[in-house]
């Protein structure tokens, strides 16, 4: 089941990411320990599967 943007932001924050910037409908988060940075689109719809997987991969939260 696809994640919403809100669920993705919660998961990232639970794993040490903090919001460093907001531009329109996108949020930029960075993990200060690992230095990894991700951008999450915040739209009314669920995230597409590929977008969700890429964000998690960039964050280092999946293989």
C-alpha positions, 0 to 999 in steps of 0.5 A: 500500500502506498505511503502518503507524504505525511507518513513518509515525513513521519518515518524520516523524522523517526529516523533522525531527519530534520526539515531544513527547507520548504519550497512550495509543495516540497520539503527538504530533510537532512540527517545530521548524523549521516549527512544524507538529504532527501526531498519529499513532494507534499501533494494530496495524493499518495506517493508513487511507488517509484518515488517512495522507493527512491526516497527511502533508498536515498535516505538509507532506509532500504536496500 
